[in-house]
Amino acid sequence: MQIKNLTLKNFRNYSCENFEFSGGLNVLYGKNAQGKTNCAEAVFYLCTGTSLRARRDRQLIKHGENSAEISALASGRYGDVNISATIYENGREVRVNGNKIAKNADLLGNVFSVFFSPSELRLIQDGPDERRRFMNISISQLSKSYYTALLRYNKILEQRNNLLKDKDIGLVYDTLPVWDEQLAKYAAIVVRHRSDFIERLAPLAEEEHARLTDGAEKLIVRPEKKYVGDDEELKEQLFDELQKNYDRDVRLGFTTTGPHRDDLDFIINGQDAKNYASQGQTRTAALSVKLAEMEIFKELSGEYPVLILDDVMSELDLPRRKKLVARAQGMQTILTCTHAERVLYGRESNKIRIEGGAIKR
């Protein structure tokens, strides 16, 4: 799977630029704040319909302009696909092979992408929101049913939380079972997909981590809460869990149990990485998880995703840089850095120099 070309118009700091990518290693290099990461962000946006850096799409529009356009020609095992997105101040229009799509679910699965940058340290260091976001983005690319169930779960959860704030306590207790029947239904789908994902991820992450550390460290990834059963059994478990917490939920005014509270544990050599890992250990563990994610895409889709490595090399020591470059062989990689010659180590690449939001030819 690869992006053949990418066109940006009024996107971030780009006025109009066209990128031609090879199927191997593509290196976007240049000084800081020139637009390298913006290009990488655009690729990920067309794969997932979301930005890892902007809270609102309108932040992607170049200052002083009314809209931005991103378009790409990609190829995979099932042929070529054209994807484009026009972003406005109050909305967007996304097309796949010229056909306008109404739902983001119809964008997912056309081109897969795994994104890694120094900010991914948040995956381990920050709160559970970051870890749930990681799972949501990854699994949603692989499963439209997960993405749809997640959207419906979050919508019902919001309505349930609004109900819990109602001052009519009798009404609250009478109505909760109605909401919980639906909430548990979609929660079961979310939980099952996450459990399957972590079951695949854990051994792969352990293997990648051992390779990066030459076997000096052991990484364990595990869910904080383990669910067992098929969708119907999970639904019953989650429904019972919701009922048991009625009094607490009413007292606090929000839903205290369910997959929106899920978390992951990262254990390095027997210690909780969130509390005891060094910056270097955290960085290596996060990278191991991302490389494992890449292998899951290969296993389930039959081809590697586009691997985006944004300013990662500056954060790794020399041995890990070389291992990462070697590991990226056989797949399309888009790598951003300040000095191309410092990260290639003899490997051939498509080098693109970026200066002031434009390709320096």
C-alpha positions as CSV (number, residue, x, y, z in Angstrom):
1,M,0.0,0.0,0.0
2,Q,1.4,3.4,-0.9
3,I,0.7,7.0,-1.7
4,K,1.9,7.8,-5.2
5,N,1.3,11.5,-5.2
6,L,-0.1,14.2,-2.9
7,T,-1.4,17.6,-3.7
8,L,-1.8,20.4,-1.1
9,K,-3.6,23.7,-1.7
10,N,-3.8,26.3,1.1
11,F,-3.2,23.5,3.6
12,R,-1.3,24.8,6.7
13,N,1.7,26.7,5.3
14,Y,1.4,25.4,1.7
15,S,0.0,27.5,-1.1
16,C,0.1,24.8,-3.8
17,E,2.5,21.9,-4.0
18,N,2.6,18.4,-5.5
19,F,4.6,15.6,-3.9
20,E,5.7,12.5,-5.8
21,F,6.5,9.6,-3.5
22,S,8.3,6.3,-4.1
23,G,7.2,3.0,-2.8
24,G,10.2,2.8,-0.5
25,L,11.7,5.4,1.8
26,N,10.7,9.0,1.3
27,V,12.7,11.6,3.3
28,L,11.2,15.1,3.8
29,Y,14.1,17.2,5.1
30,G,14.8,20.8,5.9
31,K,15.0,23.3,8.8
32,N,12.4,23.3,11.5
33,A,9.0,24.9,10.9
34,Q,9.2,24.7,7.1
35,G,6.2,22.3,6.6
36,K,7.6,18.8,6.8
37,T,5.2,17.7,9.5
38,N,2.3,19.4,7.7
39,C,2.9,17.2,4.7
40,A,3.0,14.0,6.9
41,E,-0.2,15.2,8.6
42,A,-2.0,15.6,5.3
43,V,-1.2,12.0,4.4
44,F,-2.6,10.7,7.7
45,Y,-5.7,12.9,7.3
46,L,-6.6,11.3,4.0
47,C,-6.2,7.9,5.5
48,T,-8.2,8.5,8.7
49,G,-10.3,11.6,8.2
50,T,-8.7,13.1,11.3
51,S,-5.7,15.2,12.3
52,L,-3.4,14.2,15.2
53,R,-2.5,17.8,15.7
54,A,-5.6,20.0,15.2
55,R,-8.8,19.9,17.3
56,R,-10.8,21.5,14.5
57,D,-10.5,21.0,10.7
58,R,-10.5,24.8,10.1
59,Q,-7.1,25.0,11.8
60,L,-5.7,23.2,8.7
61,I,-6.6,26.1,6.4
62,K,-3.8,28.4,5.5
63,H,-4.1,31.8,7.2
64,G,-6.1,34.3,5.1
65,E,-7.7,31.6,3.0
66,N,-11.3,30.3,3.0
67,S,-10.6,26.6,2.3
68,A,-7.9,24.0,1.9
69,E,-7.6,21.0,-0.4
70,I,-5.8,17.8,0.0
71,S,-5.8,15.1,-2.7
72,A,-3.8,11.9,-3.3
73,L,-3.5,8.9,-5.6
74,A,-2.9,5.8,-3.7
75,S,-2.4,2.1,-4.7
76,G,-2.9,-1.1,-2.9
77,R,-3.6,-4.8,-3.6
78,Y,-7.0,-3.9,-5.0
79,G,-5.8,-1.2,-7.4
80,D,-5.6,2.6,-7.4
81,V,-7.8,4.9,-5.4
82,N,-8.2,8.7,-5.6
83,I,-9.0,10.4,-2.3
84,S,-9.6,14.2,-1.9
85,A,-10.8,16.4,0.9
86,T,-11.9,20.1,0.7
87,I,-11.9,21.7,4.1
88,Y,-14.0,24.8,4.8
89,E,-14.5,27.0,7.8
90,N,-17.6,25.1,8.9
91,G,-17.4,21.7,7.2
92,R,-15.6,19.6,4.6
93,E,-16.3,17.5,1.5
94,V,-14.5,14.2,1.1
95,R,-14.5,12.2,-2.1
96,V,-13.3,8.7,-2.9
97,N,-12.8,8.0,-6.6
98,G,-14.8,11.1,-7.4
99,N,-17.8,10.1,-5.3
100,K,-18.8,12.3,-2.4
101,I,-19.0,10.3,0.9
102,A,-21.4,11.3,3.7
103,K,-19.8,9.4,6.5
104,N,-16.2,9.1,7.7
105,A,-16.7,5.4,7.9
106,D,-16.7,5.3,4.1
107,L,-13.2,6.8,4.0
108,L,-11.7,4.4,6.5
109,G,-10.0,1.3,5.0
110,N,-9.1,2.8,1.6
111,V,-5.5,3.5,2.7
112,F,-4.0,2.5,6.0
113,S,-1.4,4.5,7.9
114,V,0.6,4.3,11.1
115,F,1.9,7.6,12.4
116,F,4.8,8.0,14.9
117,S,6.3,11.2,16.3
118,P,8.0,12.2,19.6
119,S,4.5,13.3,20.8
120,E,3.5,9.7,20.8
121,L,5.3,9.4,24.2
122,R,1.9,10.6,25.5
123,L,0.6,7.1,24.7
124,I,2.5,5.9,27.8
125,Q,3.1,9.0,29.9
126,D,-0.3,10.7,29.7
127,G,-3.8,9.6,30.9
128,P,-6.0,6.8,29.6
129,D,-7.6,9.2,27.0
130,E,-4.4,8.9,24.9
131,R,-4.4,5.1,25.0
132,R,-8.0,4.9,24.1
133,R,-7.4,7.3,21.2
134,F,-4.6,5.1,20.0
135,M,-6.9,2.1,20.0
136,N,-9.8,4.0,18.4
137,I,-7.8,5.3,15.5
138,S,-6.0,2.0,14.8
139,I,-9.0,-0.3,15.1
140,S,-11.3,2.1,13.2
141,Q,-9.1,1.9,10.1
142,L,-9.4,-1.9,10.2
143,S,-13.1,-2.2,11.1
144,K,-16.0,0.0,10.1
145,S,-18.3,-1.9,12.5
146,Y,-16.1,-0.8,15.4
147,Y,-16.0,2.8,14.2
148,T,-19.8,2.9,13.9
149,A,-20.4,1.2,17.2
150,L,-18.0,3.6,18.9
151,L,-19.9,6.6,17.5
152,R,-23.2,5.2,18.7
153,Y,-21.8,4.3,22.1
154,N,-20.5,7.8,22.6
155,K,-23.8,9.4,21.5
156,I,-25.8,7.2,23.9
157,L,-23.3,7.8,26.7
158,E,-23.7,11.6,26.3
159,Q,-27.5,11.2,26.6
160,R,-27.1,9.0,29.7
161,N,-24.8,11.5,31.3
162,N,-27.3,14.2,30.7
163,L,-30.0,12.1,32.3
164,L,-27.8,11.5,35.4
165,K,-27.8,15.3,36.0
166,D,-31.6,15.5,36.1
167,K,-32.9,16.6,39.5
168,D,-35.9,14.2,39.2
169,I,-34.2,11.2,40.8
170,G,-37.2,8.9,40.3
171,L,-37.2,9.7,36.6
172,V,-33.5,9.0,36.4
173,Y,-33.8,5.5,38.0
174,D,-36.8,4.6,35.9
175,T,-35.1,5.7,32.6
176,L,-31.6,4.3,33.1
177,P,-32.4,0.7,32.1
178,V,-33.8,1.9,28.8
179,W,-30.5,3.7,27.9
180,D,-28.3,0.9,29.3
181,E,-29.8,-1.7,27.1
182,Q,-28.6,0.2,24.0
183,L,-25.4,1.4,25.7
184,A,-24.4,-2.2,26.7
185,K,-25.1,-3.4,23.1
186,Y,-22.6,-1.1,21.5
187,A,-20.2,-1.3,24.4
188,A,-19.9,-5.0,23.8
189,I,-18.8,-4.5,20.2
190,V,-16.2,-1.9,21.3
191,V,-14.9,-4.1,24.0
192,R,-14.6,-7.2,21.8
193,H,-12.7,-5.4,19.1
194,R,-10.4,-3.8,21.6
195,S,-9.7,-7.2,23.3
196,D,-8.9,-8.8,19.9
197,F,-6.6,-5.9,19.0
198,I,-4.7,-6.0,22.3
199,E,-4.4,-9.8,22.1
200,R,-2.7,-9.4,18.7
201,L,-0.7,-6.3,19.7
202,A,0.9,-7.6,23.0
203,P,3.2,-10.4,21.6
204,L,4.1,-8.3,18.6
205,A,5.1,-5.3,20.8
206,E,7.1,-7.5,23.0
207,E,9.0,-8.9,20.0
208,E,9.6,-5.5,18.5
209,H,10.8,-4.2,21.9
210,A,13.2,-7.1,22.4
211,R,14.7,-6.4,18.9
212,L,15.2,-2.6,19.6
213,T,16.8,-3.3,23.0
214,D,18.8,-6.3,21.9
215,G,16.8,-8.4,24.4
216,A,17.8,-6.2,27.4
217,E,14.2,-5.2,28.2
218,K,10.9,-7.0,28.2
219,L,7.7,-5.1,27.4
220,I,4.3,-6.3,28.4
221,V,1.1,-4.7,27.1
222,R,-2.1,-5.7,28.8
223,P,-5.6,-4.3,29.3
224,E,-6.3,-2.9,32.7
225,K,-9.7,-4.7,32.7
226,K,-10.1,-8.0,30.8
227,Y,-13.5,-9.0,29.3
228,V,-14.3,-12.5,28.2
229,G,-17.1,-13.8,26.0
230,D,-19.0,-13.3,22.8
231,D,-21.0,-10.1,22.1
232,E,-24.1,-11.3,23.9
233,E,-22.2,-12.4,27.0
234,L,-20.2,-9.1,27.0
235,K,-23.5,-7.2,26.7
236,E,-24.9,-8.9,29.8
237,Q,-21.7,-8.3,31.8
238,L,-21.6,-4.6,30.8
239,F,-25.3,-4.2,31.5
240,D,-24.9,-5.7,35.0
241,E,-21.9,-3.5,35.6
242,L,-23.9,-0.4,34.7
243,Q,-26.7,-1.5,37.1
244,K,-24.4,-2.1,40.0
245,N,-23.1,1.5,39.7
246,Y,-26.5,3.3,39.6
247,D,-26.1,4.9,43.0
248,R,-22.6,6.1,42.3
249,D,-23.4,7.4,38.8
250,V,-26.4,9.3,40.1
251,R,-24.4,10.8,43.0
252,L,-21.5,11.9,40.7
253,G,-23.6,12.8,37.7
254,F,-21.7,10.8,35.1
255,T,-21.2,7.2,33.9
256,T,-18.4,5.6,35.9
257,T,-18.0,2.3,34.1
258,G,-17.7,1.1,30.5
259,P,-15.2,1.1,27.6
260,H,-15.0,5.0,27.8
261,R,-13.0,4.3,31.0
262,D,-10.7,1.6,29.5
263,D,-7.0,1.8,29.9
264,L,-3.8,-0.1,29.0
265,D,-0.9,-1.1,31.2
266,F,2.7,-1.0,29.9
267,I,5.2,-3.0,32.0
268,I,8.9,-2.8,31.3
269,N,11.1,-5.3,33.1
270,G,8.3,-5.8,35.7
271,Q,7.7,-2.1,36.4
272,D,4.9,0.2,35.4
273,A,6.3,2.3,32.6
274,K,3.9,5.1,33.3
275,N,5.6,5.7,36.7
276,Y,9.1,4.3,36.4
277,A,10.3,4.3,32.8
278,S,13.0,6.8,31.7
279,Q,12.4,9.0,28.6
280,G,14.5,6.6,26.5
281,Q,12.6,3.6,27.7
282,T,9.3,5.3,27.2
283,R,10.3,6.3,23.6
284,T,11.4,2.8,22.7
285,A,8.2,1.2,24.2
286,A,6.0,3.6,22.3
287,L,7.9,2.9,19.0
288,S,7.6,-0.8,19.7
289,V,3.9,-0.5,20.0
290,K,3.7,1.4,16.7
291,L,5.8,-1.1,14.9
292,A,3.5,-3.8,16.3
293,E,0.5,-1.9,15.1
294,M,2.0,-1.9,11.6
295,E,2.3,-5.7,11.7
296,I,-1.4,-6.0,12.7
297,F,-2.3,-4.0,9.6
298,K,-0.2,-6.4,7.5
299,E,-1.7,-9.4,9.1
300,L,-5.3,-8.3,8.7
301,S,-5.2,-6.4,5.4
302,G,-2.5,-8.4,3.5
303,E,-0.2,-5.4,3.0
304,Y,1.8,-2.9,5.0
305,P,0.3,0.5,5.8
306,V,2.0,3.7,5.0
307,L,4.5,4.3,7.8
308,I,4.9,7.9,8.8
309,L,7.9,8.7,11.0
310,D,7.8,12.4,12.0
311,D,11.0,13.8,13.5
312,V,11.7,10.5,15.2
313,M,15.4,10.1,14.4
314,S,16.4,13.1,16.5
315,E,15.0,11.3,19.6
316,L,16.8,7.9,19.1
317,D,20.4,6.9,19.6
318,L,22.5,5.7,16.7
319,P,21.8,1.9,17.1
320,R,18.1,2.4,17.3
321,R,18.1,4.7,14.3
322,K,19.8,2.1,12.2
323,K,17.5,-0.6,13.4
324,L,14.5,1.5,12.6
325,V,15.7,2.3,9.0
326,A,16.4,-1.4,8.5
327,R,13.0,-2.3,9.9
328,A,11.2,0.0,7.5
329,Q,12.4,-1.8,4.4
330,G,9.7,-3.4,2.3
331,M,7.1,-0.8,3.0
332,Q,6.4,2.8,2.0
333,T,7.9,5.1,4.6
334,I,7.5,8.9,4.9
335,L,10.2,10.2,7.2
336,T,10.7,13.8,8.3
337,C,14.1,15.1,9.6
338,T,16.4,18.1,9.5
339,H,19.4,16.4,7.9
340,A,18.8,13.5,5.4
341,E,22.4,12.3,5.3
342,R,22.3,11.7,9.1
343,V,19.5,9.1,9.0
344,L,19.9,7.2,5.7
345,Y,23.0,5.1,6.5
346,G,23.5,4.2,2.9
347,R,20.0,3.3,2.1
348,E,18.5,4.7,-1.2
349,S,15.6,7.1,-0.8
350,N,13.5,9.7,-2.5
351,K,14.8,12.9,-0.8
352,I,12.5,16.0,-0.9
353,R,13.8,19.2,0.6
354,I,11.1,21.5,2.1
355,E,11.6,25.2,2.6
356,G,8.8,27.7,3.5
357,G,5.9,25.5,2.6
358,A,7.3,24.5,-0.8
359,I,9.6,21.9,-2.3
360,K,13.0,23.3,-2.9
361,R,14.0,22.1,-6.4
